[in-house]
Amino acid sequence: MKPRIDGLLAALADPSAPTSVHDPREAENVHIADSLSGLEIAAVREAGRIADLGAGAGLPGLVLAIERPEAEVVLVESVGKKCAWLERTVEALGLENVRVACARAEEVDEGPFDVVTARALGALPVLCEYAAPLLREGGALVAWKGAVALQEEADGLHAAAALGLEREEVRAVEPYRGSERRTLHVFRKVAPTPAGYPRRAGMAAKRPLAAPAIRSDR
């Protein structure tokens, strides 16, 4: 394993790391292998600029930055304590291609990005609203998800269409321990995002762009 991955595992093992998984052997699967699965997506492998929303413990952002040293990675995190941990870890790992943006996803005032990543952050329509304004046309949102209910899937497709995105694929992650039901949802930006998005802080999650309810008797 690469020395910087070992260094990241050591950082995650510290009790101050913003994760519930600290054991390095478990973290290899739960965090590292899961993050590396993003490299199965061509857009991630080829991206010059990546924004990782709700970066938390830097997953997948730090892992992708280690594997893609030629790419610029911006870790977007709104919680000050997590931002401080990310900044210390980036410095300790010597990652010159990484920057921490301590802000809410709706408040990031930069771009465009080739790829926006989001892992365990929110429902699909919320992620689409966060990501669409940050992406260049042709760029992609890659969302790490577990099982997705039919209503969330419908809401995601509805939101995507409203925001200039189009679902490109849903890829099941290559199996590894702990990867059951893990999928990568890829949305491509195919048109400009209408003015007014994202809405003010908190609105995407409070009032997500939703499709008509799916009847449970279907």
TORKOL-4160 file (C-alpha; in steps of 0.2 Angstrom, whole numbers, padded with zeros to 4 digits, m for minus):
218
<pt num="1" X="0000" Y="0000" Z="0000"/>
<pt num="2" X="0006" Y="0017" Z="m0004"/>
<pt num="3" X="0015" Y="0027" Z="0010"/>
<pt num="4" X="0002" Y="0041" Z="0010"/>
<pt num="5" X="m0012" Y="0029" Z="0011"/>
<pt num="6" X="m0004" Y="0021" Z="0026"/>
<pt num="7" X="m0002" Y="0039" Z="0033"/>
<pt num="8" X="m0020" Y="0042" Z="0030"/>
<pt num="9" X="m0025" Y="0026" Z="0039"/>
<pt num="10" X="m0014" Y="0031" Z="0054"/>
<pt num="11" X="m0023" Y="0048" Z="0054"/>
<pt num="12" X="m0040" Y="0040" Z="0054"/>
<pt num="13" X="m0034" Y="0029" Z="0069"/>
<pt num="14" X="m0033" Y="0044" Z="0080"/>
<pt num="15" X="m0048" Y="0046" Z="0091"/>
<pt num="16" X="m0049" Y="0064" Z="0085"/>
<pt num="17" X="m0053" Y="0059" Z="0067"/>
<pt num="18" X="m0071" Y="0062" Z="0062"/>
<pt num="19" X="m0076" Y="0044" Z="0059"/>
<pt num="20" X="m0083" Y="0030" Z="0069"/>
<pt num="21" X="m0071" Y="0018" Z="0061"/>
<pt num="22" X="m0053" Y="0019" Z="0068"/>
<pt num="23" X="m0046" Y="0002" Z="0066"/>
<pt num="24" X="m0034" Y="0002" Z="0051"/>
<pt num="25" X="m0039" Y="m0015" Z="0046"/>
<pt num="26" X="m0057" Y="m0011" Z="0045"/>
<pt num="27" X="m0054" Y="0006" Z="0038"/>
<pt num="28" X="m0045" Y="m0002" Z="0023"/>
<pt num="29" X="m0062" Y="m0009" Z="0017"/>
<pt num="30" X="m0074" Y="0003" Z="0025"/>
<pt num="31" X="m0065" Y="0019" Z="0019"/>
<pt num="32" X="m0050" Y="0016" Z="0008"/>
<pt num="33" X="m0057" Y="0002" Z="m0004"/>
<pt num="34" X="m0074" Y="0011" Z="m0004"/>
<pt num="35" X="m0066" Y="0028" Z="m0009"/>
<pt num="36" X="m0055" Y="0019" Z="m0022"/>
<pt num="37" X="m0070" Y="0012" Z="m0031"/>
<pt num="38" X="m0073" Y="0030" Z="m0038"/>
<pt num="39" X="m0058" Y="0027" Z="m0049"/>
<pt num="40" X="m0069" Y="0014" Z="m0059"/>
<pt num="41" X="m0078" Y="0030" Z="m0066"/>
<pt num="42" X="m0069" Y="0037" Z="m0081"/>
<pt num="43" X="m0074" Y="0055" Z="m0076"/>
<pt num="44" X="m0065" Y="0053" Z="m0059"/>
<pt num="45" X="m0049" Y="0045" Z="m0067"/>
<pt num="46" X="m0048" Y="0060" Z="m0080"/>
<pt num="47" X="m0054" Y="0075" Z="m0069"/>
<pt num="48" X="m0042" Y="0090" Z="m0067"/>
<pt num="49" X="m0052" Y="0098" Z="m0053"/>
<pt num="50" X="m0063" Y="0088" Z="m0040"/>
<pt num="51" X="m0074" Y="0095" Z="m0027"/>
<pt num="52" X="m0078" Y="0083" Z="m0012"/>
<pt num="53" X="m0093" Y="0089" Z="m0004"/>
<pt num="54" X="m0096" Y="0085" Z="0015"/>
<pt num="55" X="m0078" Y="0079" Z="0015"/>
<pt num="56" X="m0079" Y="0074" Z="0034"/>
<pt num="57" X="m0064" Y="0063" Z="0036"/>
<pt num="58" X="m0058" Y="0066" Z="0018"/>
<pt num="59" X="m0067" Y="0051" Z="0010"/>
<pt num="60" X="m0066" Y="0049" Z="m0004"/>
<pt num="61" X="m0057" Y="0066" Z="m0007"/>
<pt num="62" X="m0040" Y="0062" Z="0001"/>
<pt num="63" X="m0039" Y="0045" Z="m0006"/>
<pt num="64" X="m0043" Y="0052" Z="m0024"/>
<pt num="65" X="m0030" Y="0066" Z="m0021"/>
<pt num="66" X="m0017" Y="0053" Z="m0016"/>
<pt num="67" X="m0021" Y="0042" Z="m0031"/>
<pt num="68" X="m0022" Y="0057" Z="m0043"/>
<pt num="69" X="m0008" Y="0069" Z="m0038"/>
<pt num="70" X="m0010" Y="0078" Z="m0055"/>
<pt num="71" X="m0028" Y="0083" Z="m0050"/>
<pt num="72" X="m0033" Y="0098" Z="m0039"/>
<pt num="73" X="m0045" Y="0092" Z="m0025"/>
<pt num="74" X="m0055" Y="0104" Z="m0015"/>
<pt num="75" X="m0062" Y="0097" Z="0001"/>
<pt num="76" X="m0078" Y="0106" Z="0006"/>
<pt num="77" X="m0083" Y="0104" Z="0024"/>
<pt num="78" X="m0094" Y="0116" Z="0034"/>
<pt num="79" X="m0090" Y="0110" Z="0052"/>
<pt num="80" X="m0075" Y="0119" Z="0059"/>
<pt num="81" X="m0068" Y="0105" Z="0069"/>
<pt num="82" X="m0068" Y="0094" Z="0054"/>
<pt num="83" X="m0060" Y="0107" Z="0043"/>
<pt num="84" X="m0046" Y="0109" Z="0056"/>
<pt num="85" X="m0043" Y="0090" Z="0056"/>
<pt num="86" X="m0043" Y="0090" Z="0037"/>
<pt num="87" X="m0030" Y="0104" Z="0036"/>
<pt num="88" X="m0019" Y="0095" Z="0049"/>
<pt num="89" X="m0020" Y="0079" Z="0039"/>
<pt num="90" X="m0017" Y="0087" Z="0022"/>
<pt num="91" X="m0001" Y="0095" Z="0029"/>
<pt num="92" X="0005" Y="0079" Z="0038"/>
<pt num="93" X="0003" Y="0069" Z="0021"/>
<pt num="94" X="0011" Y="0083" Z="0011"/>
<pt num="95" X="m0003" Y="0084" Z="m0001"/>
<pt num="96" X="0001" Y="0099" Z="m0012"/>
<pt num="97" X="m0014" Y="0096" Z="m0023"/>
<pt num="98" X="m0027" Y="0098" Z="m0009"/>
<pt num="99" X="m0036" Y="0113" Z="m0002"/>
<pt num="100" X="m0049" Y="0113" Z="0012"/>
<pt num="101" X="m0064" Y="0125" Z="0009"/>
<pt num="102" X="m0073" Y="0127" Z="0026"/>
<pt num="103" X="m0090" Y="0131" Z="0019"/>
<pt num="104" X="m0107" Y="0124" Z="0016"/>
<pt num="105" X="m0109" Y="0116" Z="m0001"/>
<pt num="106" X="m0122" Y="0129" Z="m0006"/>
<pt num="107" X="m0110" Y="0143" Z="m0002"/>
<pt num="108" X="m0095" Y="0137" Z="m0012"/>
<pt num="109" X="m0091" Y="0152" Z="m0023"/>
<pt num="110" X="m0079" Y="0144" Z="m0036"/>
<pt num="111" X="m0078" Y="0132" Z="m0050"/>
<pt num="112" X="m0081" Y="0125" Z="m0062"/>
<pt num="113" X="m0076" Y="0108" Z="m0057"/>
<pt num="114" X="m0074" Y="0092" Z="m0068"/>
<pt num="115" X="m0081" Y="0081" Z="m0055"/>
<pt num="116" X="m0090" Y="0083" Z="m0039"/>
<pt num="117" X="m0090" Y="0068" Z="m0027"/>
<pt num="118" X="m0102" Y="0065" Z="m0012"/>
<pt num="119" X="m0101" Y="0050" Z="0000"/>
<pt num="120" X="m0114" Y="0047" Z="0013"/>
<pt num="121" X="m0120" Y="0065" Z="0012"/>
<pt num="122" X="m0138" Y="0066" Z="0007"/>
<pt num="123" X="m0152" Y="0061" Z="m0004"/>
<pt num="124" X="m0150" Y="0061" Z="m0023"/>
<pt num="125" X="m0160" Y="0077" Z="m0026"/>
<pt num="126" X="m0151" Y="0086" Z="m0013"/>
<pt num="127" X="m0134" Y="0081" Z="m0020"/>
<pt num="128" X="m0139" Y="0086" Z="m0037"/>
<pt num="129" X="m0144" Y="0103" Z="m0031"/>
<pt num="130" X="m0127" Y="0105" Z="m0022"/>
<pt num="131" X="m0117" Y="0099" Z="m0037"/>
<pt num="132" X="m0125" Y="0106" Z="m0053"/>
<pt num="133" X="m0120" Y="0124" Z="m0050"/>
<pt num="134" X="m0102" Y="0119" Z="m0047"/>
<pt num="135" X="m0100" Y="0108" Z="m0062"/>
<pt num="136" X="m0094" Y="0113" Z="m0079"/>
<pt num="137" X="m0105" Y="0107" Z="m0094"/>
<pt num="138" X="m0099" Y="0089" Z="m0097"/>
<pt num="139" X="m0093" Y="0087" Z="m0079"/>
<pt num="140" X="m0100" Y="0074" Z="m0068"/>
<pt num="141" X="m0107" Y="0071" Z="m0050"/>
<pt num="142" X="m0102" Y="0054" Z="m0043"/>
<pt num="143" X="m0112" Y="0050" Z="m0028"/>
<pt num="144" X="m0108" Y="0035" Z="m0016"/>
<pt num="145" X="m0124" Y="0027" Z="m0011"/>
<pt num="146" X="m0131" Y="0012" Z="m0002"/>
<pt num="147" X="m0148" Y="0005" Z="m0006"/>
<pt num="148" X="m0159" Y="0019" Z="m0014"/>
<pt num="149" X="m0177" Y="0018" Z="m0013"/>
<pt num="150" X="m0188" Y="0020" Z="m0028"/>
<pt num="151" X="m0195" Y="0037" Z="m0022"/>
<pt num="152" X="m0177" Y="0044" Z="m0019"/>
<pt num="153" X="m0172" Y="0038" Z="m0036"/>
<pt num="154" X="m0187" Y="0046" Z="m0044"/>
<pt num="155" X="m0184" Y="0062" Z="m0035"/>
<pt num="156" X="m0165" Y="0062" Z="m0040"/>
<pt num="157" X="m0170" Y="0060" Z="m0059"/>
<pt num="158" X="m0183" Y="0074" Z="m0057"/>
<pt num="159" X="m0170" Y="0086" Z="m0048"/>
<pt num="160" X="m0157" Y="0081" Z="m0061"/>
<pt num="161" X="m0168" Y="0086" Z="m0076"/>
<pt num="162" X="m0172" Y="0103" Z="m0067"/>
<pt num="163" X="m0154" Y="0107" Z="m0064"/>
<pt num="164" X="m0146" Y="0103" Z="m0081"/>
<pt num="165" X="m0140" Y="0085" Z="m0076"/>
<pt num="166" X="m0144" Y="0068" Z="m0083"/>
<pt num="167" X="m0141" Y="0051" Z="m0075"/>
<pt num="168" X="m0127" Y="0042" Z="m0085"/>
<pt num="169" X="m0126" Y="0026" Z="m0075"/>
<pt num="170" X="m0128" Y="0017" Z="m0058"/>
<pt num="171" X="m0113" Y="0006" Z="m0056"/>
<pt num="172" X="m0113" Y="m0008" Z="m0043"/>
<pt num="173" X="m0096" Y="m0007" Z="m0033"/>
<pt num="174" X="m0084" Y="m0022" Z="m0036"/>
<pt num="175" X="m0087" Y="m0033" Z="m0021"/>
<pt num="176" X="m0075" Y="m0031" Z="m0006"/>
<pt num="177" X="m0079" Y="m0034" Z="0012"/>
<pt num="178" X="m0092" Y="m0022" Z="0018"/>
<pt num="179" X="m0097" Y="m0017" Z="0000"/>
<pt num="180" X="m0114" Y="m0025" Z="0000"/>
<pt num="181" X="m0127" Y="m0015" Z="m0010"/>
<pt num="182" X="m0115" Y="m0001" Z="m0013"/>
<pt num="183" X="m0117" Y="0009" Z="m0029"/>
<pt num="184" X="m0110" Y="0024" Z="m0038"/>
<pt num="185" X="m0123" Y="0036" Z="m0045"/>
<pt num="186" X="m0116" Y="0046" Z="m0060"/>
<pt num="187" X="m0125" Y="0061" Z="m0066"/>
<pt num="188" X="m0118" Y="0071" Z="m0081"/>
<pt num="189" X="m0120" Y="0090" Z="m0083"/>
<pt num="190" X="m0128" Y="0092" Z="m0100"/>
<pt num="191" X="m0136" Y="0109" Z="m0099"/>
<pt num="192" X="m0134" Y="0125" Z="m0089"/>
<pt num="193" X="m0141" Y="0125" Z="m0072"/>
<pt num="194" X="m0155" Y="0138" Z="m0070"/>
<pt num="195" X="m0152" Y="0154" Z="m0060"/>
<pt num="196" X="m0157" Y="0153" Z="m0042"/>
<pt num="197" X="m0148" Y="0136" Z="m0038"/>
<pt num="198" X="m0143" Y="0131" Z="m0026"/>
<pt num="199" X="m0156" Y="0139" Z="m0015"/>
<pt num="200" X="m0151" Y="0147" Z="0001"/>
<pt num="201" X="m0142" Y="0137" Z="0014"/>
<pt num="202" X="m0153" Y="0122" Z="0020"/>
<pt num="203" X="m0167" Y="0123" Z="0008"/>
<pt num="204" X="m0161" Y="0109" Z="m0003"/>
<pt num="205" X="m0162" Y="0097" Z="0011"/>
<pt num="206" X="m0177" Y="0105" Z="0019"/>
<pt num="207" X="m0187" Y="0106" Z="0003"/>
<pt num="208" X="m0179" Y="0094" Z="m0010"/>
<pt num="209" X="m0184" Y="0095" Z="m0028"/>
<pt num="210" X="m0196" Y="0080" Z="m0028"/>
<pt num="211" X="m0205" Y="0070" Z="m0041"/>
<pt num="212" X="m0224" Y="0065" Z="m0038"/>
<pt num="213" X="m0225" Y="0052" Z="m0025"/>
<pt num="214" X="m0224" Y="0034" Z="m0030"/>
<pt num="215" X="m0239" Y="0024" Z="m0025"/>
<pt num="216" X="m0234" Y="0009" Z="m0014"/>
<pt num="217" X="m0247" Y="m0003" Z="m0022"/>
<pt num="218" X="m0238" Y="m0002" Z="m0039"/>
